[in-house]
Amino acid sequence: MISYFCQLIGSYYGLNDENYIFISKKHNAYYTSKNEINDRSKSLIESNFEVQKGGTIRKNLKDIINIMIKNKEKIRVFSIHDLRATFGMNLLKFFLRNNINYDFSYHYVSTRMGHSSYKTTDQYFRNYRVNQVFENVENYYDEILYSVR
């Protein structure tokens, strides 16, 4: 855990909420966001900056999926984007289940995910509401089926 914080501190954004989730040992992101490219273009400090396009993390994910398939684990093949979307949905669930202000939650998720359009963030909120309906129905039937009378 200490090395992760060292990686964050040494990275472009440092130790704050704007930073990436996955940082390499060399303090770089595995995939460079449009926001960072834009921020760096405005910066007066010149550095040896190379845009990362996610090749390393895609290869690592492919290797993990291949191991899971070889071990006959029942999985649905997933992508980096699926993991990103899962992060966004989990972030949204955390805010809404803890009664965090809706407007704050909406803006934070949109900003953190780097959505260029609020329509994309709207999809996360719609999916959350649909999932809540299914979860409520499932809980209701579980209660009926497993209640002791």
Disulfide bonds with the S-S distance in Angstrom:
none
